Amino acid sequence: MNIRTQLTLSYIGIVLLVLFSLGLYLGSALKGVLDKRITSELEVQASLTREFLIEQLPDKFTYEEIDNLVDRLGEAGKVRLTFIGSDGTVWGDTERDGEALIAMDDHSTRREVQDAKNFGSGMIDRKSTTTETKYRYFALPVERNQKLIGFCRVALPKETINSALGNQQRMLLYTGIVGLILAILIGIFSTGAIVKPIKKLTQITQSIAGGEISSRVEVKSNNELGQLLQNFNLMTDRVHEQIDKISVEKQRLETILNNMNEGVLLVNGASEITYANPAAVIMLNLPDMYVGRALIEINRIPELQALLNEAEQSADVAYAEIRLGNLMESEAEVTIVPVATESEYVIVIHDVSHVRKLERIRADFVANVSHELRTPLTTIHGYAETLLNSSTKSKKRKEFIVKILKHSARLSRLVSDLLELARLESGDVELKRSQCHLNSFHEPIMDIFEPVFDESELILKWDIPENLPQVNVDHQLLMQVFINLIDNAVKYTPDGGEIEVSAELSGTNSDVVNEVVVHVKDAGIGIPLESQSRVFERFYRVDTGRARKMGGTGLGLAITKHILLCHDGRIWLESELGQGTVFHFALPIIGQV
Ligand code: ADP
């Protein structure tokens, strides 16, 4: 049942109740008033008739005389009139004439007659034994000269009284019905006026619940309902403002979380993931539908689960360095922070693989550099000491001095390579760039390597197309790149082999040609797969003894890589053991094609 029907029904109920009680009260009050009025009318008529009879009645009378008088008076008063003698004989009656009148029984025992005799008047409602009709009787004694000569009785049929009463009651009922109809109409109208704004409010709340937060109610009046609507609009405005604020905060937080390098996860008390930022998804290799799934079930890392348990038990921040299988170097600093009151935990994963790798490289570098410096220094020291011993023959002395020279030259090469590398790595190398064609490097290279090629019967195939665009490079540094790569190719290619230098245009994106790629290919020993990613590290050698014997410092490729990085270039390799190696390097040619 809707509120309007409810209000209308209760309104009608109240009106009905009021009308019913009013009807009951008025009905009985009306009956009493009417009853009294009829009785007093009877009384008045009886008194008037009595006065008339006292005046008109002859001393000696006959039935006929009295009955005629009684009939006339009764007709004038529109009542039943009876004159009863003091002995109870009925002398005249408007209802009986002639024989019938004479035959009427003794009326002295009638209650009203007795009351009139004893108390001066008598009134009663009863059925007439004469006419078998219900009457209201009113009797008065008729006295002349202090002597009772009879009773004058006026009677009104009950039917007449009841019909008068019925008429009044009917009038009351009709008025009640009209009042009720009016009340219903007013009720419907006024409940409509109350319910309309409530209905509007309901519609608006529904549309707000459906997401239309900008909906507002139209306020037409200033009464309590109008104020309610006004307050509702104000409240919605506040909610709108708060939602705006929250969504801005949410967006801000989302941007931060989405762009963080650290992985951030939220798990509930049952260790189920409720949120993971993109970094966390990658770090833990989470599947698409990870929300609601237990962390341990998706990513079996017992240390992570143990750390979570620790945070749960201590209700405090837990921290550990954990190996995560999916990370490159798989080392991560994991911090778990319990969220107060929510029984949720924030897991922050910081990938420290890179830092650890750098730390390792630095430690390796120090160890390597010390080793590389110590070896020639020890040798030089040894030979110098021996030379001090004057007994050494002059032939040997020369040999020792040559060795000292050789090792000091190696030392100086090592130191200058290290300095060069440090300079390149520092990033503040000023490149003396100039436009040049890659073929311009052919002749100087041949000048350097021709004797070696002749000695080892190696063939250098230089195959760079003439129509290749020029590159904007530091000529001297790029020369170093060619020297390092060709020198390595020579060192690791057996005598009689072929070294090929070629180049082509290429693009990082299939539609755009934006770089020149140079290939230095040899038919040498090749580089094992596990070493391929490491040969660009400082001092890394595949075969340390062999490489050192070859005279390398172990810094050539590191320097090469950094020269190319300074030119915004790249270097990579392909190699197969026993088949040979191809070093590829790319140089950008932006805006030149
Ligand atoms: P090095 O001075 O020892 O040559 P590099 O940095 O130039 O140092 O090279 C690092 C290591 O990479 C070498 O020691 C060698 O083991 C390997 N290497 C480099 N170039 C080649 C190649 N063309 N064929 C096989 N191995 C190579």
Residues whose N, C-alpha, C, O or C-beta is under 5 A from the ligand:
A	BS01	ADP	N488 A489 Y492 G524 G526 I527 V535 Y540 R541 V542 D543 A547 G552 T553 G554 L555 G556 L557 A558 T581
